[in-house]
Each structure stands twice: as structure tokens, then as C-alpha cells.
């Protein structure tokens, strides 16, 4: 089954499809959606937290500042319906989500 999942993930990345995934670790977790992207944004707020996952409750690993440019490699909507982008060290698959995530509402572009 794992090989099939890896093949599905690779195919989705190649065609740019949205990848519906389940939250890691819990059978009752709500689904989230992710798709690869290649898009530049500009930070719209004075100081924006960069998180270890796409949740406001995730550990803050850095900050980006107003008018700085960031490049997104993944675009995800978490189980609460909030849009996030991964701007570095991105890893998105069925086993784990990691990277440097910024809430898309704090960006313009």
C-alpha cells in the first residue's frame, strides 16, 4: 500500500493536482488539502511568524518582515480551512508535514 501511495503522490506532483491528505496520526483527523506551487509573495504585515507546520499553534521557527519577498513551494489549506504556504524546507506527504509555513493571509501577491 505504501508504494501505491508514493506513486499517487508523485503523480499528483507531476500534474499539479490537489492532494487531499488526512491529518497525521489520527483516524478521526479532518482532511487538509495541499498542492505544489511556485509562486512569489510579498509580506504584507510588519512581522509575520514562520511556523513548523501549517497551524497558528505550531512552533514558531522564524519571522519574515514587511515588504520581504518569499517564494512558496506548497500551498495548503488546513483542516480549519485556513490557507498556508511553505516557503522553505518543505516536506508534504502522507507520513509527515514539515517545513517553514506562513499564513497566506499575511502575504500579498
N, C-alpha and C positions, 0 to 999 in steps of 0.2 A: 504494500500500500504506500509506503514511503517513496518508492521510486515513481509511482504514478503521480503523487503529489508534487514531487520535484519536476516532473515533466510538465504538469499543469502550470506550475509557477513559471517555468522557463518559457512556455508557450505564451502565457499571459504577458510576460515582459516583452517578448518579441513583437507582439501585435499591439501592445499598449493598452490592453484590456484592463478594466477594473477588476481587482482581485478581492472577492468577498472572503474574509477570513473570520475565524472565531477567536475571541479573546483567549489568550494562552492560559492553560491551567484549569479552567472550569467549564464543565459541560453546560452550565446554565448561563455562561457569559454571553452578553449580547454581541452581535456581529458588528464588525467595523469594515470599512472599505478602503482599499489602497490601490493606487496605480502609479506606475513610474511616470516621471515628468522631467522636463528640462526647461526650467523657467526661472527668470531673474525677477527679483522683487527688490523694493526699497523699504527700509524700516520706516514706519510712519510715526511711531511714538518715541519719546525721549530715550527710554531704556526698556528693552524687551528681554525677558528671561528666555534662555535656551534650555530646554528640558531634555532629560534622558529618554523620554518616551512621549507619546502624543496625549498627554494629560496635564492639566494645570497642577495636579497633585504629584507629578513625577519630580524627581530630584532635579534641581537647577544646576546645570554644569557650566554655564557661561552667560554672558549678556551680549546683545548687539544693540547698536545705538542709532538714533535718528539719522536718516539720510544715508546710512551704510547700505551697500548692495549685498544681497545674499542670493545664492543660487540653490534652487530646490531640485532634488533628485527624486523624491517621492512626495505624493500628495495623498493624504489620508483623512478620512472622516471617522472620528472615534465613535464608540457606542452611544455617546451622548449627543451625537450629531454635530460636533464641533470640528471645523476644518483645521488641519495641521500640515506643515510641510517639513520634510527632513532636509537640513542644509549641510550635513556632513556626517561621515562615518555611518552611513545608512545601511541597515540590515532589516529587511522586511521579508519574513517567511512564516510558515505555519508554526514553527518552533519558537521563534523569538522576534521581537521588535526592538531595535536599538538604534542609536544614532543621536543626532543633535536636532531637536524638534522645536519649531517656533509656531505659535498660534497664528494662522493665516490672517486673522482679523487685525493683527498688528502690522501687517505689511500692505504695501500698495504696489500695483504693477500689473 
